[in-house]
């Protein structure tokens, strides 16, 4: 017998939408991604008995949907306005610095990118640990090492913050 997951989905939606917005950096695209993830879960509802953590399952579906979209998107047909993930109200120098920081983040290891993306999406360390099935200390350590690696990639001092770097 299939379990009733509607209340679980309702409880997960804010986190799912926040992560979708982080991935797509567009409110409309985030809404579509979140709806597609819910649709996929509902299609597979009869097979959810073996799913222990619905939130993790839905985040994985959402992530995979986003990756599928990126793979299918033609490379030459990119709308710059849709890709804008940096606050347009920033000065040109600040936007350039933000883009450089994002570019440097893309050079980090997959494990470091994984935790930094979730932190940037607003997830707590405890939520990240639960989602990735890692001890809390491991997540904290990875975030610390990822931030240190990002600082090094950006030629920042060990105590310098990104805010200070942006002001240069």
KEGU-695473 format. One record per residue: x, y, z of N, C-alpha, C in turn. Coordinates in steps of 0.02 Angstrom, whole numbers, padded with zeros to 5 digits. Layout:
N
    neast   nnorth      nup   caeast   canorth     caup    ceast   cnorth      cup
        X        Y        Z        X         Y        Z        X        Y        Z
...
END
This chain:
168
    neast   nnorth      nup   caeast   canorth     caup    ceast   cnorth      cup
    00042   -00059    00000    00000     00000    00000    00045    00062    00000
    00029    00110   -00042    00068     00171   -00048    00053    00218    00011
    00105    00250    00036    00096     00296    00092    00072    00364    00065
    00037    00401    00108    00014     00467    00090    00072    00515    00103
    00099    00543    00050    00158     00585    00056    00142    00659    00048
    00080    00676    00042    00062     00746    00029    00086    00793    00084
    00078    00774    00147    00101     00817    00201    00177    00823    00202
    00211    00768    00187    00284     00769    00184    00308    00816    00128
    00276    00814    00071    00294     00856    00015    00283    00930    00033
    00227    00945    00063    00212     01014    00083    00266    01040    00131
    00288    00998    00177    00340     01018    00225    00408    01028    00191
    00421    00991    00139    00486     00993    00104    00489    01050    00052
    00431    01073    00028    00429     01121   -00028    00471    01184   -00018
    00470    01217    00040    00511     01278    00046    00586    01264    00034
    00612    01210    00063    00682     01193    00053    00695    01173   -00020
    00648    01137   -00049    00655     01115   -00118    00656    01175   -00165
    00611    01222   -00153    00608     01282   -00195    00671    01325   -00187
    00696    01330   -00126    00757     01369   -00114    00816    01338   -00152
    00821    01271   -00149    00875     01238   -00185    00866    01244   -00260
    00804    01240   -00284    00790     01248   -00355    00809    01318   -00378
    00794    01368   -00336    00812     01437   -00354    00888    01445   -00356
    00922    01413   -00309    00995     01416   -00310    01023    01386   -00375
    00996    01328   -00395    01020     01295   -00455    01006    01336   -00517
    00946    01363   -00521    00925     01397   -00583    00936    01472   -00581
    00937    01501   -00521    00944     01573   -00511    00891    01612   -00549
    00833    01583   -00554    00776     01615   -00584    00714    01590   -00548
    00672    01635   -00525    00613     01614   -00487    00567    01571   -00529
    00558    01589   -00592    00514     01550   -00636    00542    01480   -00649
    00606    01477   -00665    00637     01412   -00678    00638    01370   -00615
    00648    01402   -00558    00647     01365   -00494    00579    01334   -00481
    00527    01372   -00495    00459     01346   -00485    00446    01286   -00530
    00468    01291   -00592    00459     01235   -00639    00498    01174   -00616
    00560    01184   -00596    00601     01128   -00571    00569    01094   -00511
    00546    01134   -00463    00515     01106   -00403    00452    01068   -00421
    00412    01096   -00466    00351     01061   -00487    00366    00996   -00523
    00418    00996   -00564    00438     00935   -00599    00462    00882   -00549
    00497    00903   -00497    00521     00855   -00446    00461    00825   -00410
    00412    00866   -00393    00352     00840   -00360    00315    00792   -00406
    00311    00811   -00469    00277     00768   -00518    00311    00700   -00523
    00378    00700   -00524    00415     00637   -00528    00401    00593   -00467
    00400    00625   -00408    00386     00588   -00346    00316    00558   -00348
    00268    00598   -00370    00199     00574   -00372    00191    00517   -00422
    00227    00520   -00477    00225     00466   -00527    00252    00401   -00497
    00300    00407   -00451    00333     00349   -00422    00306    00333   -00352
    00249    00360   -00335    00221     00353   -00268    00213    00281   -00246
    00196    00237   -00291    00188     00166   -00274    00253    00133   -00254
    00309    00163   -00273    00375     00134   -00260    00412    00169   -00204
    00378    00211   -00166    00411     00250   -00115    00418    00214   -00048
    00393    00153   -00043    00396     00117    00020    00468    00107    00043
    00513    00097   -00004    00583     00086    00014    00623    00151    00022
    00592    00209    00009    00626     00273    00018    00620    00294    00090
    00677    00299    00124    00678     00317    00195    00674    00393    00205
    00711    00430    00164    00715     00502    00172    00687    00536    00109
    00624    00556    00113    00591     00585    00055    00625    00650    00033
    00647    00690    00082    00679     00754    00065    00742    00742    00024
    00783    00698    00046    00845     00682    00009    00828    00656   -00061
    00778    00614   -00064    00756     00585   -00127    00733    00640   -00175
    00694    00688   -00149    00669     00742   -00191    00725    00789   -00212
    00772    00802   -00168    00829     00845   -00186    00870    00812   -00241
    00877    00746   -00238    00914     00710   -00289    00878    00715   -00356
    00812    00706   -00355    00772     00712   -00417    00780    00782   -00445
    00774    00833   -00402    00780     00902   -00424    00848    00915   -00456
    00900    00892   -00423    00968     00901   -00449    00976    00867   -00517
    00950    00806   -00523    00954     00770   -00586    00914    00804   -00642
    00855    00830   -00625    00815     00867   -00674    00854    00928   -00700
    00885    00963   -00654    00924     01022   -00673    00983    01002   -00718
    01018    00948   -00700    01074     00924   -00741    01050    00903   -00811
    00992    00870   -00813    00964     00851   -00878    00950    00912   -00921
    00922    00964   -00889    00908     01026   -00925    00972    01056   -00953
    01024    01058   -00912    01088     01087   -00934    01118    01048   -00992
    01112    00982   -00989    01140     00940   -01043    01102    00951   -01108
    01037    00961   -01104    00996     00968   -01164    00996    01039   -01193
    01016    01087   -01152    01014     01157   -01174    01068    01169   -01226
    01049    01197   -01284    01100     01212   -01335    01149    01263   -01309
    01213    01250   -01322    01265     01294   -01295    01264    01364   -01326
    01250    01369   -01389    01252     01434   -01423    01189    01475   -01413
    01137    01446   -01383    01072     01479   -01377    01059    01497   -01305
    01103    01534   -01274    01095     01550   -01204    01073    01622   -01197
    01021    01631   -01157    00995     01698   -01145    01032    01727   -01085
    01069    01780   -01095    01110     01809   -01042    01067    01830   -00983
    01009    01859   -00995    00967     01882   -00940    00945    01824   -00896
    00932    01766   -00926    00911     01708   -00886    00969    01680   -00845
    01031    01691   -00868    01088     01666   -00833    01111    01711   -00776
    01085    01772   -00773    01108     01821   -00724    01095    01795   -00653
    01149    01778   -00618    01142     01754   -00550    01174    01803   -00501
    01199    01857   -00527    01231     01907   -00486    01185    01967   -00484
    01178    01996   -00426    01134     02053   -00415    01150    02109   -00465
    01104    02126   -00510    01118     02177   -00560    01125    02247   -00531
    01106    02257   -00468    01113     02324   -00438    01185    02338   -00415
    01229    02287   -00417    01299     02297   -00399    01334    02337   -00454
    01388    02368   -00435    01429     02404   -00485    01461    02353   -00532
    01485    02378   -00588    01516     02333   -00637    01576    02296   -00607
    01616    02331   -00567    01673     02300   -00535    01653    02246   -00486
    01600    02259   -00448    01576     02209   -00399    01547    02148   -00435
    01511    02160   -00490    01483     02103   -00528    01540    02061   -00557
    01591    02093   -00582    01648     02057   -00610    01682    02016   -00555
    01691    02045   -00496    01722     02010   -00441    01679    01950   -00420
    01613    01959   -00419    01568     01903   -00402    01573    01847   -00453
    01576    01866   -00517    01582     01816   -00569    01648    01779   -00563
    01701    01815   -00546    01766     01782   -00537    01763    01733   -00478
    01728    01752   -00425    01721     01708   -00367    01683    01645   -00387
    01629    01653   -00426    01591     01594   -00449    01633    01550   -00495
    01673    01581   -00538    01716     01543   -00582    01767    01503   -00542
    01796    01534   -00490    01844     01500   -00448    01811    01443   -00409
    01749    01454   -00389    01713     01401   -00353    01704    01339   -00397
    01695    01351   -00461    01686     01295   -00508    01750    01253   -00515
    01807    01279   -00493    01870     01242   -00498    01882    01198   -00438
    01841    01205   -00386    01850     01165   -00325    01830    01093   -00337
    01848    01049   -00292    01829     00979   -00297    01754    00973   -00292
    01728    00917   -00315    01655     00906   -00314    01629    00907   -00243
    01665    00878   -00196    01643     00877   -00126    01640    00948   -00098
    01689    00989   -00115    01689     01058   -00091    01633    01098   -00123
    01623    01090   -00188    01568     01125   -00222    01501    01104   -00192
    01494    01040   -00179    01432     01012   -00153    01412    01046   -00087
    01458    01053   -00041    01440     01083    00023    01432    01159    00017
    01474    01192   -00023    01468     01264   -00030    01403    01284   -00065
    01381    01244   -00114    01318     01258   -00147    01260    01254   -00098
    01262    01205   -00055    01207     01197   -00007    01209    01253    00046
    01268    01272    00067    01274     01328    00114    01247    01391    00081
    01266    01402    00019    01243     01461   -00018    01167    01460   -00027
    01138    01400   -00032    01066     01394   -00040    01029    01404    00026
    01067    01412    00081    01036     01427    00145    01025    01367    00190
    01052    01309    00171    01043     01250    00213    01089    01253    00274
    01065    01228    00329    01106     01224    00389    01155    01167    00382
    01208    01169    00422    01257     01115    00421    01224    01048    00439
    01177    01050    00487    01143     00988    00507    01102    00960    00449
    01068    01004    00412    01028     00981    00355    01073    00952    00301
    01129    00984    00290    01177     00959    00240    01203    00890    00261
    01220    00884    00324    01245     00820    00350    01193    00765    00340
    01130    00780    00356    01077     00730    00348    01067    00713    00274
    01066    00763    00232    01054     00752    00161    01110    00711    00128
    01172    00726    00147    01229     00692    00117    01250    00629    00155
    01214    00616    00210    01228     00558    00253    01300    00559    00277
    01320    00617    00304    01387     00627    00330    01382    00650    00403
    01433    00636    00443    01433     00664    00511    01437    00741    00508
    01407    00773    00557    01407     00846    00559    01477    00874    00557
    01522    00844    00594    01592     00867    00595    01625    00863    00527
    01608    00813    00488    01635     00807    00420    01611    00864    00376
    01547    00880    00382    01519     00936    00343    01553    01001    00363
    01560    01012    00427    01592     01074    00451    01664    01078    00426
    01699    01023    00428    01768     01020    00404    01771    01034    00329
    01726    01004    00291    01725     01014    00218    01711    01087    00200
    01663    01116    00236    01647     01186    00223    01708    01230    00237
    01741    01216    00293    01800     01255    00311    01856    01247    00258
    01868    01184    00238    01920     01172    00188    01901    01202    00120
    01836    01198    00103    01813     01225    00039    01821    01301    00039
    01805    01334    00094    01813     01406    00097    01888    01425    00094
    01930    01385    00126    02002     01398    00124    02028    01389    00052
    02005    01337    00018    02026     01324   -00051    02002    01380   -00097
    01941    01405   -00085    01915     01460   -00125    01955    01524   -00112
    01971    01537   -00049    02013     01595   -00034    02081    01590   -00070
    02110    01531   -00068    02175     01521   -00101    02168    01530   -00177
    02115    01503   -00206    02105     01509   -00278    02094    01582   -00299
    02067    01621   -00252    02053     01692   -00266    02110    01737   -00242
    02166    01708   -00220    02224     01745   -00195    02205    01792   -00138
    02164    01766   -00093    02144     01805   -00034    02185    01783    00026
    02193    01828    00073    02228     01811    00135    02185    01763    00176
    02215    01727    00223    02179     01677    00263    02123    01707    00306
    02129    01770    00324    02078     01802    00366    02035    01851    00327
    02048    01858    00263    02010     01904    00221    01943    01873    00202
    01890    01913    00204    01824     01888    00185    01810    01908    00113
    01761    01876    00084    01742     01892    00016    01718    01964    00012
    01682    01988    00063    01660     02058    00063    01718    02106    00058
    01771    02092    00096    01831     02134    00093    01864    02129    00024
    01864    02069   -00004    01894     02059   -00070    01856    02097   -00123
    01789    02099   -00117    01748     02134   -00166    01760    02210   -00165
    01780    02236   -00108    01790     02308   -00102    01855    02331   -00134
    01900    02285   -00147    01965     02304   -00178    01957    02328   -00248
END
